[in-house]
């Protein structure tokens, strides 16, 4: 299924299904989520407005830079 063709109801259904798996099964549930469920969860979070706006935009085809709080030693 193509995320661009989802209705709001379909996106919410997929996101809720993924969240339910994680909620019920914890770490094991994360391994059972489909790619569509993961994309839908990310879309719901992004569209909610709860996250800050990206600091900079990417050019098409440019690899994203992911910033984490981990150090080089994984702590």
Secondary structure, 3 states (H helix, E strand, C coil): CCHHHCCHHHHHHHHHHHHHHHHHHCHHHHHHCCHHHHHHHHHHHHHHCCCCCCCCCCCCCCCCCCCCCCCCCCC
